[in-house]
C-alpha cells in the first residue's frame, strides 16, 4: 500500500490507523491498481481483523461518501451474495445441466432456484441449515429403502 509518493509502499501492519482513520478509512494506492481506493480495518469482537477495500472516495474533507459503517454493510451484503451462490451450486446441481438451448438452461436454473428456495424455507421452519435439511432428505430415503427396498436383490 502506498499513502503517498514520499513514503512509498508499506505493509498493512505499518499503516498508521488512528481513531479518525478507523471510522473514515485511509485513501491508499494499491501496487497493481491504477487509482486510489479506500481501505478500512474492521475489528471483530473476538479481535480478528478484516480488511475491506472500496472504490468510493471522498470528494473533499467534509464529504465522506464511504465510512466504516457503510463499508461493514457492503461487506455483509457481499457475504450474503457469496453464501447464496455457494448454496445454490452445492445443493441444487445447477452446474450439472447439459442442455444446449438457452430455454432449457433457463428452465433448469428456474427449477434449481425453486429447489433452493424450498430448502431455505424448510431450514428456516426447522431452525437448521440448508445443508442439514438436504442431508436429512437423503437420510430418510436411505432408511426407508433399507427397511423396505423397492428393488430386491437376486
Buried (B, 14 or more C-beta within 10 A) or exposed (E): BBBEEEEEEEEEEEBEBEEEBBEBBBBBBBEEEEEBBBBBBBEEEEEEEEEBBBEBBBEEEEEBEBBBEBBBEBBEEEEEEEEEEEBBBEBBEBEEBEEEEEEEBEEBBEBBEEBBEEBBEBBEEEEEEBEEBBEBEEEEEEEEEEEEEEEEEE
